[in-house]
Each structure stands twice: as structure tokens, then as C-alpha cells.
Amino acid sequence: MLFLPKYLLRLLCFTLILGALPVIVIGSVSYTIASRDIEQKVRESNLQILHQTQMRVEQVLRSLQLSSIQYVNSPLVLQAMKKPLDSSEFQEIRDLTSGFNNLQAVTNIDQAYLVNLDEDWVVSMRSFGKLDDFSIRDRIGSYLSYTNSLFWVTQNASSAKESVPVSAGMGELTPEQAPALISSDNVVSMVFKIPMIPTNVKPKGFLVIDIADTELSTYLSRNTNSGDMYVLDREQKYFLNDMQQGGKYDALNKEIQEMVQTTGQPEGFFSAEVEGNQVAVSYRQSPLNGWLYVSVVSLGQITAQSQKIALVTGIATLVMLCVTGLFAIYGSRRMYSPISRLLQFTKGLDAPVAPSGRRQDEFIYIEEQLSTLFSSEKTMREQMKGQHVHLQEFFMTKLLTGKISEEDFRYQGELYDFPTGWASLGVLMLQIDTLEGTRYEEQDRDLLLFAVNNMVGELLPSAVRFTPVMLDDAQVTVLASELTDEVKLKEWMHTQADWIRERVVTYLNLPVSIGISRSYACIGDTPRAVQESREALQGRVSLGSRIILHYEDIQPRGQMEAALYTQLRMIEDQLASALKQGDEEKTDAYFKQYLGLLADKKLHFSEYPVIMVQLLSRVYQLVQEQGGDVAEVLGEKASMSHLLKLSTLDEMTNWFRKRLFLPVIRFWREQEESQYMNIARRMIRLIEERYDRELSLEACAAELNFHPVYLSRVFKKEAGVNFTEYLAEYRMEKAKTWLQTTNLKISEIAEKLNYTNPTAFIRTFRKITGTTPGKYREQQR
């Protein structure tokens, strides 16, 4: 192969690569996709197992939480928290303790405490006494720092076993006789503040439920395919299934915590290295208590199946490569034969000296021979012509910006074929009025100016204009004329401008305006003329769009009347009131009145931005009054910089309506709806707290300082039912619970729910549930 012609060798290598590359790519992609699918399924399986584990644990915790809420809100506990207790009140203490035993139906709890801070007594599952006699007093101090009314706390081995306090009335017991108040070193504590109101005010007491870690660990998955599974508390400490792990996953746990804080996602999956082994980590964060459920699986276990696929794919790829190589050798020789004949033909054109040796680049030689046939003077002229146009535009840009002197112009102007023999000059500046309502987008503006610039170069003869150029956001043309009469010269420039504007509208359907400077004779005055044409265009603010403006026709700036500011301020106040009320019609009417006042006064165009900025500031103030962020409510396009870029009054009007008024109206309506939801939540809270007493819509109105009719409308809108129906349904839910869990008589339940006679209660119960209380109790037991 080393003695093959150079291109033949390249062709053979290329054919081999061309045939082998798809085989290799297909094999690699197939292996990658198969491996990825396997890893994806394993990851999804692990996340599903982790989710199921979380649901099992949280189902137990939520059930215990609901049962505990019922216990805390029971009349027995509410009455007990209002008075002192001592060991002589045995029956009441026993009733409180029996409530703890009912919680055992949900899960095996390790210990429970009912703590009264005001009256200084504690009731646990096995004893009664003063707070100072229980070791839980040390934990109570830390619980006071929590702001939530319900929270979870994990305890480690430092939680010592408590002895029976002397104040419990049990006498002196030996260590063998004393019952352990905490039977496990590691527990999870569910803590309720009493009353259950999230506030920084010191609570009257606590309900503390301790669950052994070993009890919760039984709900974790024991599937060997899911690897190691454990749970971390908010402090990144093990408290479930941690006996075998030690500090093995400490660094991994920190990485998981950082990912949760960085991404803000409650679940995720990533690969890591633990003790030199690659592992796949799945995690989920509980919304209930912030615990992290973690599964760690060895990557070797995941990729075991992928290795078998890699072996089969490799063998198949190798076979296909061998077949491809044979076809490449045969096909390369067949394709090289016409190239060999072409090489011999080109050598005969000028009979060059044959290169020595066989390793020559045939195509390079052929290219060198053929390139001499296509080089000509015409090609060089075209290249120079293109460069000449760019140099003209560059020269004109320097002239318009005042970066070239008259001497330089006289010297270089002849080189660029600029007009000569002119008596007067003038500058036309064309700007696009607006792109709204057209088929173009804002990003098309530069391209449209480029098209207009080319059109001007074709419409106007080179004898009456210099090279047209684009300058910032405008198209600029310098006109040259032999006229000296000012009136005729002005008419001539206006005719040229109108011709350009008409063609732009015809071909591009684009609204444009043109500003015309005063005539001048000295080429050095061109920068001043450019500024005059730009100032002429600023008159569009008061005169409108699609116009041609002469600098001489702009009215001089006058003194604004002080009374105008007062009138504008009054309309601004009315406009602000309409925005607050969310009335789009009134807003539009006041805005039209505002603009009409400006039009009647015929202000100078330079005054419009100042007045519009004043109105913009007032709208910003409305957003800030409701605690809103201007950037978030109105968006980036509602900034002052965007306002100052607008050139016509129509653009400003549409901008205010679309970018300011409509978003502000939506924002105020959303704020009002949020207030409705808050009122409804407060009414529901009153129902939950006072369902066992006389409660009416008028009582709620007096409590919340609102009119009853207003509260009725708000509650109906947010809850979907009226106040009376919701109160009855809530009371019946309480009745269902007592019918299932207690032996209270129907009359007693009716009395607890503030029904004056059982008949009314039974009638309401049957209306809502479709059955009588007695039948319901029989069905549930």
C-alpha cells in the first residue's frame, strides 16, 4: 500500500473510513442507547421504590398527625389545659392517658407527653408529675424556638431514659421497678403547640409524641436491587437505618444537600464515588418534614447487563468492518481509473516535467493547471468594484460625523466619483416610524434600513446625490443641486424626499418619515445639516407619522403654561383611580382626555418626553403601592429607556395602553382576588375553632370587621358553598368521627355540636350523609 499513487491511497483510506464510520457509530450509538435505557429504567425503578418508601412512612406520620390533632382539639384536653392537675385527680389523668393509647392504633409510639406550661404538669403514657421531674424539660426549651405549631424533631442516643418523677404519686421505686419513659435511644418526635396557632407567642403547652427509629425503619424498602436506603433529617444526620452505614456516606450527604439547595428540586439522580466505588444516588425530599430519602446503588450492579450488550455489539461491528474493508479496496480501484486518465490529459496541455516518484498529489497538479485558464482582468475589476463601494460608504460616514476636513474631501472626493459642480447641498434623513401593525418584526429593522438604502441608491441618479449610507437608526442621503434659489431648492428637495417615501411605501409597505435640513454650500457644514434633519424628525411627536419635515418648519420652543401641569395632574389622578378599579373603559377615556389636552396646547416636541415620563412614574407608583416589583409586573419593555426610543405620539399611545395600563389592571385584580382568599381562610378557621358554639355569619362579620353581605359573597366565591352549608358539613364530619371512634350517645353528640335537640341533628345528618347517625355507626363498626 505504501507504493500506491497518493490520491489512490487517500481514496482507499477515505472509503474505509466512510464505510467503517457508520458501522462504528451505529454500534456505539446502539450500545449507548441500550445502556442508557437500562440505566434509565433502573433509575426510574429506584426513584419509584424511593417514592413508595416515602409514601409508606409519610402515610403513617400523617395518620398519626391527624389522630393527634383530634386528640389535642378534644374537649377533654382543651378543658385540662385550662386548669391545674395533681395526682389526686386520678380519673381525669387516666382519661388523658387513654387518649395516648388510641394513638397506638396508628403505629407503635414509644412515648407521649401532654405538657401544660402554665400549670406546670406533665402527663405521659406511664406517669404524671411536674415538668421539672421529667427530662423532657430540657427539650421543651428548644421547642419554644420553633415558630410552627406542628413540627418534627429527631433525637439521637443522647436522649436518656427518664425515670418516674416523684410528683407522679408513685412513691419510691427501685431501678428494676421504675418504668422507662423513653424505651429507645433514637426517636422521632412530633411536637404540637397548644393552642395550634403559628405565632411567636409562648404556647400554653405541648403534645409530644415519640416514635422509635426502629419502628419507622420497618417501613423502608429491603429490596437488595435498590441498594442501601436511609433517611436524613434536616441537619443531614442519620436517624433511620443508620446502624450499618457509620460515616460512609457523610460526604455524599453533603453533596445531596447542596444539590437540593442549589437546584431547588425536591428529587434528583446523580453519580458519585464512595470509597473508590462508583455509585448511583437517588434522593427525594419530603414536603411534610424536609427529610431526605436516599438510595445508593452500585454502578457495577446497574451496568452488568450493559456489558453483555457491549460484547455482542463489538463482535457484530468487527464482522461488518471486515466486509466493509473488502468492498473499499475493490471500489477505490474502480473509482481511481477516470482520475488517472484526467491526470494524463492535463499533463499534455503544456508538457510539464513529470514529477519524480509515484507518490504525487494528482488533484493539486490538476488544480494548478486549470486555475490559469480562469484568471482574467474582468475578475480583478469586479473585485475592485466591490471594494470601491465599501470605501465610498466608509468615506461618507466619516463626512457625516465630522471626522474629515474639507481638504481631505477635495482630494479624496475625486477618487470616489462624487458629484461636482454643485451650488447647494442638503441632507435627507429617513427613519422608520413604527413596525407595529406591519408584517415585520423589531429584529428586521436593520435589514429594512439596508433595503431602503439600496433603493435610494437606485432611485436617485448619482449626479444629484452622494453615496447613501446608514447612520445609527436612520438612512442618510446628501443631495447636490445647481439651484441657488432657496424656494425652488426647498421644493426640489421635498420632491426627492416624497419620491423616496412613496417608493418605500409601495415596495415595502413601510411607514417612514423624512427630515430635511436647511441648504448649505460648504461641505464642512454637513455634520450640522445631519443634526438639523434629525431634529426635524423629532417633530413627529406632535405632528404624527408618515410625514416630510423641513427644519425651517419646526415651531420654536415656547414656555409651557403652569396651568397645564395642574390640569394634567388632575387627569393623572382620575386615570390612576380607574386603574385601581380595573375599569379599562374609564382608563382609555381618561388617557384620551390626557392626550387631547396635550394636542390642544400644541406643545413643542421636546416637551412630550418629559410629560410622558411623569405619567410613567405615576404608573410605577401604583404598582409599588401594592407591594409589586415594577420589573416583574410590567416587564423589561415597560422601562423608561424604551419610552424614550419612541418617536411618534401613536407609538407612545399604543405603548402606554399595551405595556402599562393592561398589566397594571391585571395586577390590581390579582391583588384583590388574593385578599378574597385570605378572608375566606379566616372564616374557615373560625368555623374550625367555634363549631361547637353558636356561630353565624353576623358573628364572623363582627369578628373580622366586614359587612355580612360582603363576607357572604366572598365566602361563596372562594369556597363554592355558602357559609351555613359549610358550617353544617363541617359539624357532620365531626359527628362521623365521634360515631366511629367514641361511644357517645346521639344526644350527647348533638349537644357537643350545639344542636338544641337531637331531632334537628338527626335531620341535618340524614340530609347530608343520606342515613341516620345510628345506622352510620352500625355500618362503620
Helices and strands as residue ranges (DSSP letters): H 6-72, H 75-80, H 90-103, E 111-116, E 121-124, E 128-129, G 131-133, H 136-143, E 150-155, G 166-168, E 187-194, E 205-212, H 213-217, G 224-226, E 228-232, E 238-240, H 250-263, E 267-274, E 277-285, E 292-298, H 299-302, H 304-350, H 362-371, H 377-400, H 406-413, E 424-432, G 442-444, H 445-459, E 469-471, E 474-481, H 486-508, E 512-516, G 523-525, H 526-537, H 540-543, E 548-550, G 551-553, H 562-581, H 584-601, H 607-625, H 630-634, G 636-638, H 640-645, H 649-655, I 656-661, H 662-690, H 697-704, H 708-719, H 723-741, H 746-752, H 758-769, H 773-780
